[in-house]
């Protein structure tokens, strides 16, 4: 069982007066390991996403800066890439506590936070 939250990240390099870089900013794909459903941190999607978008850009930017150690300009959520086992376990964990999502069904809860941004793949890291 494995999953990863995928983000597009734009960051820049800070230079001194003695050097310059060109380009000064870069875009990359960041994959953040999705905690196992029910484990500590598994509500990352509920706490950080809304309808498949980052719900607090400043918080996301600071989070990624802390993870990467570089100044981050922008963060966009792309998808939850996960194998079938992870997606099934996520849906079961949501069903076990549906009231925590203020939704009438698992589909409604998942859609509310992830939108349609779930990619079921064999290897979330490829």
Buried (B, 14 or more C-beta within 10 A) or exposed (E): BBBBBBBEBBBBBEEEEEEEEEEEEEEEEBBBEBBBBEEEEBBBBBEBBBEBBBBEEEEBBEBBBEEEEBEBBBBBBBBBBBBEEBBBBBBEBBEEEBEEBEBEEBEEBBBBBBBEBBBBBEEBEE
